[in-house]
Amino acid sequence: MDFLSWYDWLTPTNPMASIFFGLIFTVIVGVTVWWDTRKMRSAFVAALTGILVTVGGVAILNAIGFYA
C-alpha cells in the first residue's frame, strides 16, 4: 500500500492519505479565517473543528470498510 497516489486528492485510497489532505485543507481554512478576522481564537476554533472532523470522518470510513 502506497502512502499517496496521484488520484488521492480526488478520492483518498487509504486513511493516511485522507488525514494528510484533510490536514492540508484544515490549515488552509485556518489561515483563511485568521486572515479574514485577524483573531487567533477564531482560527484555532476553525482548525480544531477541521481536525476533529477529519479524524472522525476517517475513523467512520475506516470502520465501515471504505478503505478495504
CORPEJO-V505559 format. One record per residue. RES is the residue in one letter. D_CENTER is the distance of its C-alpha to the mean C-alpha in Angstrom with 1 decimal. Layout:
# CORPEJO-V505559
res={RES,RES}
d_center={D_CENTER,D_CENTER}
This chain:
# CORPEJO-V505559
res={M,D,F,L,S,W,Y,D,W,L,T,P,T,N,P,M,A,S,I,F,F,G,L,I,F,T,V,I,V,G,V,T,V,W,W,D,T,R,K,M,R,S,A,F,V,A,A,L,T,G,I,L,V,T,V,G,G,V,A,I,L,N,A,I,G,F,Y,A}
d_center={20.1,18.5,15.2,14.5,16.6,17.2,16.1,12.6,11.2,13.1,12.7,11.0,14.0,13.0,10.6,10.1,9.3,6.5,5.1,6.4,5.3,1.5,3.8,6.3,5.7,5.6,8.6,10.2,10.2,11.6,14.1,15.1,15.8,17.7,19.6,20.6,21.7,22.5,21.7,19.6,19.4,17.8,15.2,14.7,14.4,11.9,9.7,10.6,9.9,6.3,6.1,8.6,7.3,4.3,7.3,9.8,8.9,8.9,12.0,13.6,13.2,14.5,17.3,18.5,18.7,16.4,15.9,19.6}
